Amino acid sequence: MRHLLLALLLLCGLAHAELPETDWLDLMPPDDRKALEDMPEISHDSPEGDSTFYNKGGLRQQDKDLPAVMYSAKTVAALDGKVIRLGGYPVPLENDAKGHSTLFFLVPYPGACIHVPPPPPNQLVLVRYPKGIVLDDIYAPIWVSGTLKVEKISNDLADAAYALDASEVRLVTDEDL
């Protein structure tokens, strides 16, 4: 009977159904979401043509005139240990011997590593994916599925409030849209 049920699920496509998408705003506590909604429009002028960008702070860039929510590392404790699927854009950090990205930040909008201001730490997720993925284009959106952890990460490029041990990473396809 168990084998029949599994075969039926496979035929119906339910055995490989993806997790529902987690919204980036779900990673923010309610008070941060409210502060973000009430914030005035910010300029995202980009120093993309500036080859010394990473020497100027990368995702750590700060503007003293921005509200504190733009630097918030407050998290949602209920998400700790939860299996999620999150869409975003990669900022590669480490590659394996084959050139596949095994460690990267996932950010909510393309080019976050080169825009001013960067997303707050609770909108940055460090993704660990030992299997690795080829990331030819940081402007190509990806889906990441796995276990989310509330974990403070700080490196030369950025501070993040979450980490995700990925079980699957894939490019977003036309069928996803």
Stockholm file with secondary structure:
# STOCKHOLM 1.0

chainA/1-177         MRHLLLALLLLCGLAHAELPETDWLDLMPPDDRKALEDMPEISHDSPEGDSTFYNKGGLRQQDKDLPAVMYSAKTVAALDGKVIRLGGYPVPLENDAKGHSTLFFLVPYPGACIHVPPPPPNQLVLVRYPKGIVLDDIYAPIWVSGTLKVEKISNDLADAAYALDASEVRLVTDEDL
#=GR chainA/1-177 SS CHHHHHHHHHHHTCTTCCCCBCCGGGGSCHHHHHHHHTSCCCCCCCCTTCTTGGGGTGGGCCCTTSCGGGGCCCCCGGGTTCEEEEEEEEEEEEECTTSCEEEEEEESSTTGGGSSSCCCGGGCEEEEEEEEECCCCTTSCEEEEEEEEEEEEECSSCEEEEEEEEEEEEECCGGGC
#=GC SS_cons         CHHHHHHHHHHHTCTTCCCCBCCGGGGSCHHHHHHHHTSCCCCCCCCTTCTTGGGGTGGGCCCTTSCGGGGCCCCCGGGTTCEEEEEEEEEEEEECTTSCEEEEEEESSTTGGGSSSCCCGGGCEEEEEEEEECCCCTTSCEEEEEEEEEEEEECSSCEEEEEEEEEEEEECCGGGC
//
